[in-house]
Amino acid sequence: MSLPSRPLTVAAVQAEPVPGDVAGNARTAARLVGRAGARVVVLPELFLPAYHPPTLGADPAGTDVAADPDGRVDDPRLDPLRDAAREAGAAVVIGAAVRQPDRRRTISSLVVDPTGAVTVGYDKQQLWSGERELFDAGRRGATLVVEQWRFGLGICYDGCFPEHGRAAAGDGAHGYLCPSGYLAGSAHRRDLYYAARALDNTMYVVFANAVGGADPWRFNGGAAVYDPEGRPLARGADTGEDVLVATLDPEALAATRAAHTMLLDRPADDGDPRASLVA
């Protein structure tokens, strides 16, 4: 697998959006993109409408953004974010509720490119719990390419499935971008899953998460960037807004993959049928 030729700065954001306030949350996101000063900035799952199921269920017209048949989003509420991406020269990955052209409703990651264009980059494939009552599951994976760096896109619960990260690595990913919404009380799993995906696949992981909110929708931060052995290069606290910036190093990636060859050594199939033993 080819490797990038140059380092890349990335940022994982933890912040508190206001339920239902897409325009206000876009302004907050714009401020955080400017603060990051990174080439790639990842914000939490459903950050634009906020991850607040009562609001998402009561006001889909107000909380959703609409995509055209080519996946483009042209919503004036996002103009401050478009401007911030242009000014920073950044690719921004941010969570949204999207109304698809076929009327499906998805939990998605929008990609705002450095020209300010907004595209639906990926639709969450593994829906969690009550999300299934409000949203439809995505149908395929996606890879974002930024300056030779290949990033698999996942959203929260996707990262709990080793197969999802492995599919990204199988598509040549050097990193995995995961906007998420982890609730208070889940810190152990939050800190384990994404470090494991990094180690499983010898790739960087950028994990963004919401903070704040009121029970039962109170979120626990801990945004992080993990190196290809699953060690945190940067990590946020469980509370408070933060922007965690790290540099992805192609030489470190190459050294890790030379020392830990799981991607090359993985078997082509599951082998013969499993044996069954009785003791």
Summary of the structure (lengths in Angstrom):
residues: 279
radius of gyration: 18.2
end to end distance: 44.3
largest distance: 66.2
contacts: 985
relative contact order: 0.16
helix: 30%
strand: 29%
